[in-house]
Amino acid sequence: MKVTVLDLRRRTREIIEALDRNEKVTIYCRGKKKGVIHPASQEKKTTIPMIDHPACGMWADREDMADPVEWVRKIRKGRFNAD
């Protein structure tokens, strides 16, 4: 389906119905292609297990975080409460 920017305002229901029919919606502004809306069902969902995520364990070698509970207590303590 091809629509203009003005159609996005005036024919929103028709555009959503087209997406429900698994159609791609191409948006044009002054005759130039500006973007494409794809139906959500066509999205590729690439999930990686959390244990394989690069951020998992990125602070494992930090000695100041050996006891995470104590570390959180320390950072939550106000700077004027240095007991």
JOFEN-V104593 format. One record per residue. N is the residue number from 1. SS is DSSP state (A for helix, B for strand, O for the rest). OMEGA is omega in radians with two decimals (999 if undefined). D_LAST is the distance of its C-alpha to the last C-alpha in whole Angstrom. Layout:
N_SS_OMEGA_D_LAST ; N_SS_OMEGA_D_LAST
//
This chain:
1_O_3.10_67 ; 2_B_-3.14_67 ; 3_B_3.05_65 ; 4_B_3.11_64 ; 5_A_3.11_61 ; 6_A_3.10_63 ; 7_A_3.11_64 ; 8_A_3.11_60 ; 9_A_-2.98_60 ; 10_A_-3.04_64 ; 11_O_-3.08_64 ; 12_A_-3.11_61 ; 13_A_3.14_62 ; 14_A_3.14_65 ; 15_A_3.11_62 ; 16_A_3.08_60 ; 17_A_3.08_63 ; 18_A_3.08_64 ; 19_A_3.07_61 ; 20_A_3.10_61 ; 21_O_-3.14_64 ; 22_O_3.06_62 ; 23_O_3.00_64 ; 24_O_3.13_62 ; 25_B_3.14_62 ; 26_B_-3.09_62 ; 27_B_3.11_61 ; 28_B_3.05_64 ; 29_B_-3.10_63 ; 30_O_3.08_66 ; 31_O_-3.14_68 ; 32_B_3.14_65 ; 33_B_-3.11_63 ; 34_B_-3.12_59 ; 35_B_3.14_58 ; 36_B_3.06_59 ; 37_B_3.13_57 ; 38_O_3.06_57 ; 39_O_-3.10_57 ; 40_A_-3.12_54 ; 41_A_-3.12_56 ; 42_A_-3.13_57 ; 43_O_3.04_53 ; 44_O_-3.14_52 ; 45_O_3.09_49 ; 46_O_3.12_48 ; 47_O_3.06_45 ; 48_O_3.12_43 ; 49_O_-3.06_41 ; 50_A_-3.11_38 ; 51_A_3.14_37 ; 52_A_-3.13_40 ; 53_O_-3.10_38 ; 54_O_-3.11_37 ; 55_O_-3.11_33 ; 56_O_3.12_33 ; 57_O_-3.08_31 ; 58_O_3.09_30 ; 59_O_-3.07_27 ; 60_O_-3.08_28 ; 61_O_3.14_27 ; 62_O_-3.10_24 ; 63_A_-3.13_22 ; 64_A_3.12_18 ; 65_A_3.14_20 ; 66_O_3.07_21 ; 67_O_-3.05_19 ; 68_A_-3.14_19 ; 69_A_3.12_17 ; 70_A_-3.14_14 ; 71_A_3.12_15 ; 72_A_3.08_15 ; 73_A_-3.11_12 ; 74_A_-3.11_10 ; 75_A_3.10_13 ; 76_A_-3.13_13 ; 77_O_3.14_9 ; 78_O_-3.11_10 ; 79_O_3.11_10 ; 80_O_3.12_9 ; 81_O_-3.09_6 ; 82_O_3.14_4 ; 83_O_999_0
//
